[in-house]
Amino acid sequence: MAKKNSPVASASATYRKAVNTIADALRIDPQHTRYPSEDLDLHAELIDEKSKERALEWYRRGLRRGFINACDAILEGDLELKGNTLYAPKKIVISVRVRFKGDKRRDKEFVFSSEELGFK
């Protein structure tokens, strides 16, 4: 076993701290074994998979919100369905409430031309 103040002990402590930080960011319980450097490698590999999962969840939320907003726009008359053709005004304004870390919630408007959204 390494002495408490040895470079090996310091490196091991640093690996364990890094593992704890990664686990905290990924919202998982850290897994510590007798080999802190291997623990770090294992946890570092989890970052990519968790990032993909989070990205897909945010895509899913965006698709859901977009679909609901599009249906609402049809019901409110902002978009009009005539036969098999969907008509839109030249300018489309979509309002959402956003909040970024450290900020308060605020309304944000995004303005699109109908062409940007696939209308002719």
N, CA, C and O of each residue as an XYZ file, in Angstrom:
480
protein
N       0.847     -1.181      0.000
C       0.000      0.000      0.000
C       0.891      1.243      0.000
O       1.933      1.259      0.656
N       0.489      2.274     -0.727
C       1.274      3.502     -0.832
C       1.168      4.318      0.447
O       0.142      4.319      1.127
N       2.258      5.011      0.754
C       2.257      5.886      1.923
C       1.312      7.052      1.677
O       1.069      7.440      0.535
N       0.784      7.605      2.763
C      -0.235      8.648      2.691
C       0.206      9.864      1.874
O      -0.609     10.422      1.138
N       1.456     10.290      1.977
C       1.926     11.491      1.289
C       2.736     11.186      0.035
O       3.378     12.083     -0.510
N       2.719      9.955     -0.428
C       3.508      9.583     -1.605
C       2.822     10.073     -2.883
O       1.620     10.338     -2.886
N       3.594     10.191     -3.970
C       2.999     10.586     -5.255
C       1.911      9.614     -5.717
O       0.934     10.036     -6.337
N       2.067      8.325     -5.426
C       1.065      7.335     -5.823
C      -0.242      7.590     -5.081
O      -1.317      7.536     -5.678
N      -0.154      7.865     -3.797
C      -1.355      8.140     -3.012
C      -2.034      9.417     -3.498
O      -3.261      9.497     -3.563
N      -1.230     10.400     -3.832
C      -1.800     11.652     -4.341
C      -2.501     11.425     -5.673
O      -3.589     11.950     -5.904
N      -1.877     10.642     -6.547
C      -2.485     10.344     -7.842
C      -3.789      9.579     -7.646
O      -4.790      9.877     -8.297
N      -3.778      8.604     -6.759
C      -4.992      7.823     -6.490
C      -6.113      8.715     -5.964
O      -7.265      8.588     -6.380
N      -5.773      9.605     -5.058
C      -6.774     10.530     -4.510
C      -7.327     11.434     -5.610
O      -8.522     11.725     -5.642
N      -6.457     11.872     -6.502
C      -6.886     12.722     -7.611
C      -7.817     11.952     -8.551
O      -8.835     12.485     -8.992
N      -7.468     10.698     -8.855
C      -8.340      9.856     -9.685
C      -9.708      9.694     -9.040
O     -10.738      9.812     -9.704
N      -9.708      9.422     -7.737
C     -10.983      9.230     -7.040
C     -11.821     10.512     -7.066
O     -13.037     10.462     -7.249
N     -11.169     11.649     -6.882
C     -11.892     12.927     -6.928
C     -12.473     13.149     -8.323
O     -13.607     13.609     -8.463
N     -11.693     12.821     -9.351
C     -12.181     12.965    -10.727
C     -13.371     12.040    -10.976
O     -14.354     12.447    -11.595
N     -13.288     10.808    -10.498
C     -14.394      9.858    -10.640
C     -15.643     10.403     -9.953
O     -16.739     10.328    -10.508
N     -15.484     10.946     -8.755
C     -16.628     11.514     -8.034
C     -17.239     12.683     -8.799
O     -18.461     12.822     -8.852
N     -16.397     13.521     -9.389
C     -16.881     14.674    -10.152
C     -17.650     14.215    -11.388
O     -18.723     14.741    -11.681
N     -17.111     13.243    -12.108
C     -17.799     12.711    -13.294
C     -19.127     12.077    -12.902
O     -20.153     12.332    -13.533
N     -19.106     11.254    -11.860
C     -20.322     10.584    -11.418
C     -21.385     11.603    -11.008
O     -22.566     11.430    -11.308
N     -20.964     12.656    -10.328
C     -21.897     13.705     -9.928
C     -22.515     14.375    -11.150
O     -23.724     14.604    -11.188
N     -21.697     14.689    -12.144
C     -22.197     15.339    -13.364
C     -23.153     14.430    -14.131
O     -24.119     14.906    -14.728
N     -22.886     13.126    -14.117
C     -23.734     12.164    -14.823
C     -24.923     11.701    -13.981
O     -25.782     10.957    -14.453
N     -24.955     12.152    -12.734
C     -26.024     11.797    -11.791
C     -26.102     10.280    -11.576
O     -27.174      9.676    -11.621
N     -24.923      9.691    -11.342
C     -24.835      8.266    -11.033
C     -24.002      8.088     -9.770
O     -23.301      9.007     -9.348
N     -24.078      6.919     -9.178
C     -23.236      6.629     -8.021
C     -21.837      6.264     -8.513
O     -21.703      5.457     -9.432
N     -20.792      6.845     -7.916
C     -19.431      6.509     -8.354
C     -19.087      5.071     -7.979
O     -19.490      4.579     -6.925
N     -18.352      4.417     -8.838
C     -17.901      3.052     -8.588
C     -16.405      3.090     -8.321
O     -15.619      3.412     -9.212
N     -16.010      2.761     -7.093
C     -14.596      2.767     -6.724
C     -14.132      1.338     -6.484
O     -14.775      0.574     -5.763
N     -13.008      0.989     -7.096
C     -12.386     -0.318     -6.875
C     -11.003     -0.081     -6.286
O     -10.698      1.017     -5.820
N     -10.180     -1.103     -6.308
C      -8.803     -0.966     -5.814
C      -7.924     -0.230     -6.820
O      -6.786      0.116     -6.502
N      -8.434      0.017     -8.032
C      -7.619      0.593     -9.097
C      -8.228      1.911     -9.577
O      -8.988      1.918    -10.545
N      -7.908      3.016     -8.921
C      -8.515      4.312     -9.250
C      -8.330      4.743    -10.702
O      -9.230      5.363    -11.268
N      -7.190      4.433    -11.322
C      -6.995      4.851    -12.716
C      -7.961      4.112    -13.637
O      -8.449      4.694    -14.605
N      -8.245      2.841    -13.356
C      -9.210      2.090    -14.153
C     -10.629      2.600    -13.901
O     -11.455      2.641    -14.812
N     -10.899      2.989    -12.656
C     -12.205      3.577    -12.335
C     -12.428      4.838    -13.169
O     -13.520      5.068    -13.690
N     -11.384      5.645    -13.285
C     -11.490      6.875    -14.077
C     -11.780      6.542    -15.534
O     -12.646      7.164    -16.151
N     -11.071      5.575    -16.087
C     -11.303      5.174    -17.481
C     -12.744      4.706    -17.682
O     -13.392      5.074    -18.662
N     -13.235      3.901    -16.759
C     -14.597      3.387    -16.844
C     -15.616      4.526    -16.830
O     -16.537      4.555    -17.646
N     -15.445      5.449    -15.907
C     -16.389      6.563    -15.794
C     -16.276      7.515    -16.982
O     -17.285      8.064    -17.425
N     -15.084      7.717    -17.497
C     -14.908      8.590    -18.662
C     -15.651      8.021    -19.873
O     -16.199      8.777    -20.675
N     -15.671      6.703    -20.008
C     -16.393      6.073    -21.120
C     -17.896      6.289    -21.010
O     -18.592      6.290    -22.025
N     -18.405      6.471    -19.799
C     -19.834      6.689    -19.597
C     -20.291      8.061    -20.078
O     -21.471      8.253    -20.372
N     -19.375      9.006    -20.158
C     -19.740     10.370    -20.544
C     -20.400     10.391    -21.907
O     -21.451     11.010    -22.074
N     -19.811      9.734    -22.877
C     -20.368      9.725    -24.226
C     -21.783      9.155    -24.259
O     -22.672      9.736    -24.881
N     -21.992      8.035    -23.601
C     -23.312      7.401    -23.621
C     -24.350      8.270    -22.930
O     -25.467      8.403    -23.430
N     -24.012      8.861    -21.797
C     -24.948      9.732    -21.091
C     -25.255     10.981    -21.922
O     -26.390     11.459    -21.936
N     -24.239     11.506    -22.616
C     -24.459     12.677    -23.456
C     -25.428     12.348    -24.586
O     -26.301     13.153    -24.910
N     -25.279     11.174    -25.185
C     -26.196     10.748    -26.253
C     -27.609     10.617    -25.713
O     -28.566     11.064    -26.345
N     -27.739      9.996    -24.533
C     -29.062      9.827    -23.936
C     -29.722     11.177    -23.676
O     -30.902     11.365    -23.971
N     -28.959     12.109    -23.125
C     -29.515     13.445    -22.848
C     -29.880     14.163    -24.143
O     -30.938     14.787    -24.224
N     -29.018     14.081    -25.156
C     -29.306     14.737    -26.438
C     -30.593     14.170    -27.043
O     -31.441     14.929    -27.512
N     -30.741     12.857    -27.035
C     -31.949     12.243    -27.587
C     -33.181     12.642    -26.794
O     -34.247     12.842    -27.376
N     -33.059     12.761    -25.490
C     -34.195     13.183    -24.680
C     -34.594     14.619    -25.031
O     -35.783     14.933    -25.101
N     -33.602     15.494    -25.252
C     -33.932     16.878    -25.616
C     -34.501     16.968    -27.034
O     -35.366     17.804    -27.292
N     -34.034     16.123    -27.955
C     -34.649     16.058    -29.286
C     -36.113     15.640    -29.151
O     -37.001     16.231    -29.763
N     -36.344     14.613    -28.340
C     -37.701     14.119    -28.132
C     -38.596     15.225    -27.570
O     -39.716     15.416    -28.044
N     -38.118     15.938    -26.585
C     -38.896     17.039    -26.005
C     -39.179     18.117    -27.049
O     -40.286     18.653    -27.113
N     -38.180     18.428    -27.860
C     -38.363     19.441    -28.899
C     -39.384     19.007    -29.944
O     -40.215     19.805    -30.375
N     -39.319     17.749    -30.347
C     -40.293     17.234    -31.314
C     -41.706     17.282    -30.744
O     -42.656     17.664    -31.427
N     -41.825     16.887    -29.483
C     -43.131     16.908    -28.826
C     -43.672     18.335    -28.763
O     -44.825     18.587    -29.113
N     -42.834     19.256    -28.317
C     -43.263     20.656    -28.208
C     -43.624     21.216    -29.586
O     -44.630     21.911    -29.731
N     -42.806     20.914    -30.592
C     -43.089     21.402    -31.943
C     -44.398     20.878    -32.494
O     -45.160     21.619    -33.115
N     -44.661     19.593    -32.266
C     -45.906     19.004    -32.742
C     -47.109     19.655    -32.072
O     -48.088     20.001    -32.732
N     -47.027     19.816    -30.756
C     -48.127     20.452    -30.020
C     -48.332     21.883    -30.500
O     -49.470     22.307    -30.699
N     -47.246     22.637    -30.691
C     -47.358     24.019    -31.159
C     -47.957     24.079    -32.563
O     -48.762     24.963    -32.857
N     -47.568     23.141    -33.434
C     -48.119     23.126    -34.791
C     -49.622     22.837    -34.749
O     -50.394     23.481    -35.459
N     -50.035     21.886    -33.934
C     -51.466     21.592    -33.807
C     -52.215     22.801    -33.255
O     -53.292     23.145    -33.743
N     -51.641     23.447    -32.232
C     -52.260     24.651    -31.687
C     -52.382     25.740    -32.743
O     -53.402     26.426    -32.808
N     -51.354     25.905    -33.572
C     -51.379     26.933    -34.620
C     -52.490     26.659    -35.629
O     -53.111     27.593    -36.137
N     -52.741     25.400    -35.918
C     -53.842     25.057    -36.832
C     -55.175     25.381    -36.165
O     -56.051     25.988    -36.781
N     -55.325     24.972    -34.902
C     -56.582     25.218    -34.190
C     -56.855     26.710    -34.007
O     -58.009     27.138    -34.031
N     -55.792     27.503    -33.825
C     -55.953     28.942    -33.616
C     -56.059     29.706    -34.934
O     -56.315     30.910    -34.926
N     -55.868     29.031    -36.052
C     -55.994     29.672    -37.349
C     -54.720     30.318    -37.855
O     -54.744     30.961    -38.905
N     -53.600     30.171    -37.145
C     -52.326     30.713    -37.622
C     -51.824     29.928    -38.835
O     -51.206     30.499    -39.733
N     -52.086     28.645    -38.859
C     -51.831     27.789    -40.018
C     -53.185     27.300    -40.492
O     -54.085     27.056    -39.689
N     -53.325     27.157    -41.809
C     -54.630     26.775    -42.338
C     -54.490     25.575    -43.263
O     -53.659     25.569    -44.171
N     -55.304     24.572    -43.022
C     -55.309     23.372    -43.846
C     -56.493     23.438    -44.796
O     -57.649     23.478    -44.374
N     -56.179     23.450    -46.096
C     -57.218     23.438    -47.126
C     -56.957     22.221    -48.005
O     -55.978     22.171    -48.750
N     -57.842     21.254    -47.905
C     -57.629     20.014    -48.645
C     -56.388     19.324    -48.104
O     -56.300     19.017    -46.915
N     -55.441     19.087    -48.981
C     -54.175     18.458    -48.583
C     -53.029     19.459    -48.499
O     -51.864     19.063    -48.471
N     -53.349     20.757    -48.458
C     -52.317     21.784    -48.438
C     -52.398     22.590    -47.147
O     -53.472     23.023    -46.729
N     -51.242     22.778    -46.532
C     -51.145     23.566    -45.310
C     -50.578     24.935    -45.671
O     -49.503     25.022    -46.265
N     -51.285     25.995    -45.321
C     -50.878     27.355    -45.632
C     -50.386     28.052    -44.366
O     -50.893     27.817    -43.269
N     -49.381     28.917    -44.545
C     -48.808     29.658    -43.420
C     -48.621     31.116    -43.828
O     -48.482     31.423    -45.012
N     -48.617     32.017    -42.837
C     -48.307     33.414    -43.159
C     -46.839     33.542    -43.548
O     -46.051     32.626    -43.317
N     -46.472     34.680    -44.137
C     -45.083     34.908    -44.574
C     -44.102     34.865    -43.407
O     -42.973     34.393    -43.542
N     -44.557     35.369    -42.255
C     -43.696     35.416    -41.067
C     -44.370     34.629    -39.943
O     -45.552     34.821    -39.656
N     -43.606     33.750    -39.320
C     -44.134     32.934    -38.232
C     -43.314     33.233    -36.985
O     -42.088     33.127    -37.006
N     -43.986     33.606    -35.897
C     -43.329     33.921    -34.632
C     -43.666     32.816    -33.632
O     -44.834     32.525    -33.374
N     -42.622     32.210    -33.078
C     -42.815     31.166    -32.076
C     -42.208     31.669    -30.769
O     -41.026     32.004    -30.697
N     -43.049     31.710    -29.742
C     -42.602     32.186    -28.425
C     -42.409     30.996    -27.493
O     -43.243     30.093    -27.432
N     -41.307     31.013    -26.780
C     -41.043     29.980    -25.774
C     -40.502     30.654    -24.525
O     -39.990     31.773    -24.569
N     -40.627     29.958    -23.427
C     -40.058     30.436    -22.168
C     -38.749     29.681    -21.966
O     -38.726     28.451    -22.002
N     -37.658     30.419    -21.755
C     -36.341     29.794    -21.606
C     -35.711     30.197    -20.280
O     -36.023     31.237    -19.701
N     -34.807     29.326    -19.821
C     -34.029     29.639    -18.625
C     -32.701     28.935    -18.762
O     -32.639     27.733    -19.021
N     -31.653     29.688    -18.587
C     -30.312     29.134    -18.622
C     -29.742     29.155    -17.219
O     -30.184     29.927    -16.368
N     -28.781     28.323    -16.989
C     -28.188     28.208    -15.656
C     -27.771     29.592    -15.154
O     -27.043     30.320    -15.829
N     -28.239     29.932    -13.974
C     -27.892     31.202    -13.364
C     -28.796     32.354    -13.759
O     -28.686     33.443    -13.196
N     -29.692     32.135    -14.719
C     -30.610     33.193    -15.167
C     -32.022     32.914    -14.692
O     -32.347     31.809    -14.258
N     -32.856     33.944    -14.784
C     -34.280     33.789    -14.518
C     -34.968     33.368    -15.812
O     -34.425     33.555    -16.900
N     -36.153     32.806    -15.689
C     -36.944     32.458    -16.877
C     -37.319     33.733    -17.614
O     -37.598     34.769    -17.010
N     -37.318     33.627    -18.925
C     -37.737     34.773    -19.729
C     -38.356     34.266    -21.020
O     -38.076     33.155    -21.470
N     -39.197     35.099    -21.605
C     -39.808     34.749    -22.881
C     -38.842     35.089    -24.005
O     -38.162     36.115    -23.974
N     -38.795     34.214    -24.990
C     -37.931     34.424    -26.153
C     -38.763     34.161    -27.394
O     -39.445     33.141    -27.489
N     -38.705     35.086    -28.347
C     -39.414     34.914    -29.613
C     -38.429     34.564    -30.714
O     -37.360     35.162    -30.833
N     -38.811     33.594    -31.508
C     -38.047     33.222    -32.690
C     -38.914     33.532    -33.899
O     -40.075     33.127    -33.958
N     -38.355     34.243    -34.852
C     -39.098     34.624    -36.049
C     -38.543     33.843    -37.227
O     -37.336     33.822    -37.467
N     -39.450     33.197    -37.961
C     -39.079     32.414    -39.134
C     -39.871     32.905    -40.326
O     -41.024     33.316    -40.190
N     -39.261     32.863    -41.482
C     -40.044     33.085    -42.702
C     -40.728     31.765    -43.007
O     -40.252     30.705    -42.600
N     -41.841     31.828    -43.721
C     -42.546     30.596    -44.043
C     -41.666     29.662    -44.873
O     -41.784     28.441    -44.773
N     -40.780     30.241    -45.696
C     -39.880     29.426    -46.520
C     -38.901     28.620    -45.658
O     -38.569     27.479    -45.978
N     -38.440     29.246    -44.544
C     -37.516     28.541    -43.646
C     -38.141     27.271    -43.071
O     -37.435     26.311    -42.760
N     -39.462     27.271    -42.933
C     -40.159     26.132    -42.331
C     -40.737     25.195    -43.375
O     -41.525     24.306    -43.052
N     -40.349     25.390    -44.616
C     -40.745     24.452    -45.674
C     -42.003     24.827    -46.430
O     -42.509     24.018    -47.206
N     -42.530     26.044    -46.226
C     -43.685     26.499    -46.973
C     -43.207     27.240    -48.203
O     -42.130     27.836    -48.211
N     -44.041     27.193    -49.264
C     -43.687     27.887    -50.512
C     -44.584     29.065    -50.728
O     -44.443     29.774    -51.724
